[in-house]
Amino acid sequence: MGAETRGAPRVTILDFLRHGEPVGGKRYRGQTDDPLSDKGWTQMLAATAGERPWQAIVTSPLARCRAFAERLAAEARLPLGVEPGLMEVGFGAWEGLPGAEINRHGPDTVFDFKRDPLAGRPLGAESLETFSLRVASAYEGILAAHAGKQVLVVAHAGVIRMVVCHVLGLAPERAYRINVGSAAMARVKVEQRGEKRLDTLLWINQGA
C-alpha cells in the first residue's frame, strides 16, 4: 500500500492565457504598461466564458494582464497571485513600436528577428537567455506552489512561447516560430510520479 501511494501520479494543469488587444493595437509593447482596449476585454471574457475549472489565478504584473486577472479572480472567488517573472520580454529600442515602424530600418528587420532572435535582437533589449531563465523560474515556482491543482496563468505571447520551449525542450531561439494570438490559451499538463516528472503541451487554442 505504501509503495502504491508513493507511486500514485500527481497531475497539475497550467492554463496559460495571453492578454487581449491593448490600447494602441498591435505593437512590440514589451514592458510598456498599456491597458487593455475594449476589444481586448471582450477577447479575454470570451476566452474564459463557460466552465472555469481553476483553483487559483497567477498573473503578470503588467496592466493588460493584471486588470483582467483581478476581475476574474473576484468574480470566481479565486486566490490571485502576481508573479513578476511573467512580465513580457523588454524590447529595448523597439518598445511600443508597431512592426511597420521597425521595418523602416530595413524591410526584413522583424522577419530576421523572428528567424534569429539572437542576431536580430533590438538595441537595449533584455537578453534571450535572461528572459528564458526568468520565465522558466516563474513556471517552476507556480508549479511548486500549486501542485495537483488547475491554475490559470495570465501572461504574454513571449512568456507563453518560452514556456512551450521549456516544456518541449526547445532552444529559446526557436520561440518566435510559435504563434500565440490575442487571448490565446496553451494548456500544459505536468504529471509527477515520485521523483519522475513528465511535462506535456496538450494544446494551444489561438483564441481571437
C-alpha positions as MATLAB code, in Angstrom:
seq = 'MGAETRGAPRVTILDFLRHGEPVGGKRYRGQTDDPLSDKGWTQMLAATAGERPWQAIVTSPLARCRAFAERLAAEARLPLGVEPGLMEVGFGAWEGLPGAEINRHGPDTVFDFKRDPLAGRPLGAESLETFSLRVASAYEGILAAHAGKQVLVVAHAGVIRMVVCHVLGLAPERAYRINVGSAAMARVKVEQRGEKRLDTLLWINQGA';
ca = [
       0.000    0.000    0.000;
       2.797    2.415    0.899;
       4.614    1.776   -2.378;
       1.393    2.340   -4.343;
       0.801    5.632   -2.535;
       4.336    6.833   -3.234;
       3.967    5.931   -6.909;
       0.497    7.464   -7.362;
       0.622   10.171  -10.041;
       0.021   13.800   -9.143;
      -1.279   15.883  -12.035;
      -1.085   19.662  -12.302;
      -2.724   21.608  -15.121;
      -1.456   25.092  -16.025;
      -3.569   27.103  -18.490;
      -1.563   29.995  -19.944;
      -3.820   32.781  -21.258;
      -2.377   35.594  -23.330;
      -3.879   39.028  -22.756;
      -6.230   40.522  -25.340;
      -5.513   43.516  -27.538;
      -4.174   46.530  -25.601;
      -4.946   50.185  -26.262;
      -2.917   51.219  -29.296;
      -3.300   47.944  -31.163;
      -0.575   45.579  -32.263;
       2.907   46.730  -31.230;
       6.171   45.390  -29.834;
       4.953   46.541  -26.453;
       7.315   44.594  -24.215;
       7.172   46.068  -20.721;
       5.336   49.250  -21.764;
       2.343   49.153  -19.437;
      -0.621   49.839  -21.730;
      -4.073   48.737  -20.515;
      -6.474   46.514  -22.423;
      -8.709   48.069  -25.060;
     -12.452   47.397  -25.071;
     -11.769   44.785  -27.755;
      -9.119   43.209  -25.528;
     -11.549   42.892  -22.627;
     -14.104   41.269  -24.946;
     -11.492   38.797  -26.220;
     -10.476   37.735  -22.728;
     -14.035   37.438  -21.458;
     -14.834   35.201  -24.428;
     -11.737   33.073  -23.785;
     -12.789   32.420  -20.175;
     -16.542   32.104  -20.670;
     -18.301   28.920  -19.636;
     -16.605   26.411  -17.385;
     -13.931   27.856  -15.105;
     -12.131   24.843  -13.658;
      -9.302   26.754  -11.964;
      -8.449   26.740   -8.291;
      -6.170   29.770   -8.493;
      -5.041   32.526  -10.862;
      -1.493   33.828  -11.303;
      -0.768   36.920  -13.389;
       1.934   39.106  -14.847;
       2.077   42.445  -13.007;
       1.522   44.426  -16.233;
      -1.901   46.081  -16.523;
      -3.001   44.290  -19.700;
      -2.871   41.029  -17.742;
      -3.366   42.046  -14.144;
      -6.586   44.069  -14.506;
      -8.423   41.176  -16.110;
      -6.953   38.632  -13.688;
      -8.121   40.723  -10.729;
     -11.639   40.978  -12.138;
     -11.874   37.262  -12.918;
     -10.461   36.282   -9.520;
     -13.046   38.460   -7.779;
     -15.923   37.078   -9.869;
     -14.865   33.453   -9.468;
     -13.737   33.907   -5.842;
     -10.298   32.504   -6.550;
      -6.970   33.336   -4.911;
      -4.796   35.597   -7.065;
      -1.013   35.730   -7.194;
       1.148   38.287   -9.015;
       4.393   36.895  -10.450;
       6.986   39.453  -11.696;
       8.785   36.720  -13.642;
       5.801   36.562  -16.003;
       6.423   40.048  -17.421;
       6.931   40.241  -21.169;
      10.467   40.494  -22.530;
      11.947   44.002  -22.584;
      12.226   45.069  -26.232;
      14.672   47.927  -25.726;
      14.638   50.323  -28.697;
      11.522   48.606  -30.080;
       9.368   49.238  -27.002;
       5.929   50.470  -28.053;
       6.632   50.456  -31.802;
       4.466   48.785  -34.470;
       6.162   46.397  -36.844;
       5.790   48.790  -39.795;
       7.835   51.448  -37.999;
      10.534   48.957  -37.010;
      10.764   47.816  -40.630;
      11.713   51.328  -41.731;
      15.244   50.306  -40.753;
      15.001   47.535  -43.369;
      12.010   45.620  -44.765;
      13.204   42.343  -43.238;
      14.010   43.654  -39.724;
      11.117   41.943  -37.918;
      11.341   38.865  -40.149;
      15.038   38.494  -39.359;
      14.353   38.895  -35.641;
      11.828   36.065  -35.691;
      14.216   33.852  -37.658;
      17.123   34.564  -35.331;
      16.199   36.490  -32.155;
      19.849   36.433  -31.048;
      21.412   38.051  -34.123;
      18.375   40.261  -34.792;
      17.898   41.470  -31.212;
      16.883   45.147  -30.813;
      19.297   47.550  -29.158;
      18.922   47.523  -25.377;
      16.582   44.530  -25.305;
      16.584   42.019  -22.464;
      18.808   39.097  -23.425;
      17.050   35.985  -24.658;
      18.897   33.874  -22.085;
      17.824   36.116  -19.190;
      14.229   36.122  -20.399;
      14.163   32.352  -20.872;
      15.617   31.695  -17.423;
      13.231   34.027  -15.572;
      10.192   32.529  -17.307;
      11.399   29.011  -16.512;
      11.922   30.050  -12.881;
       8.404   31.533  -12.712;
       6.964   28.367  -14.273;
       8.707   26.118  -11.760;
       7.615   28.359   -8.888;
       3.967   28.270   -9.954;
       4.150   24.509  -10.346;
       5.650   24.048   -6.885;
       3.107   26.368   -5.236;
       0.061   24.804   -6.900;
       0.988   21.137   -7.302;
      -2.040   18.939   -8.003;
      -4.280   21.871   -8.967;
      -5.522   23.533  -12.143;
      -4.306   27.113  -12.424;
      -4.950   29.951  -14.873;
      -1.795   31.907  -15.683;
      -2.406   35.273  -17.382;
       0.664   36.369  -19.288;
       2.141   37.481  -22.630;
       2.898   35.954  -26.025;
       6.642   35.901  -25.393;
       6.183   34.278  -21.990;
       3.929   31.572  -23.405;
       6.448   30.908  -26.176;
       9.201   30.448  -23.594;
       7.002   28.127  -21.529;
       6.363   25.983  -24.601;
      10.107   25.854  -25.311;
      10.776   24.907  -21.682;
       8.151   22.147  -21.727;
       9.242   20.701  -25.079;
      12.975   21.113  -24.555;
      13.350   23.525  -27.487;
      16.111   26.122  -27.722;
      14.802   29.617  -26.845;
      15.934   30.782  -30.291;
      13.023   28.784  -31.734;
      10.419   30.622  -29.662;
       9.286   33.124  -32.284;
       8.302   30.302  -34.642;
       5.400   29.629  -32.261;
       2.305   31.726  -32.973;
       0.333   32.988  -29.963;
      -2.663   35.175  -30.833;
      -4.609   37.640  -28.702;
      -6.424   35.810  -25.867;
      -4.873   32.506  -26.985;
      -4.577   29.773  -24.387;
      -1.998   26.991  -24.021;
      -2.582   24.074  -21.650;
       0.293   22.242  -20.001;
      -0.121   19.017  -18.050;
       2.548   18.069  -15.512;
       2.439   14.510  -14.200;
       4.663   13.575  -11.267;
       5.281   10.006  -10.108;
       7.663   10.050   -7.192;
      10.902   11.590   -8.432;
       9.863   11.294  -12.081;
       8.075   14.068  -13.939;
       6.550   14.492  -17.398;
       5.570   17.936  -18.746;
       3.254   17.785  -21.767;
       1.866   20.513  -24.009;
      -1.745   19.432  -24.546;
      -2.842   22.162  -26.930;
      -2.691   25.807  -27.958;
      -6.040   27.456  -28.741;
      -5.383   30.589  -30.804;
      -8.412   32.422  -29.444;
      -9.413   35.659  -31.163;
];
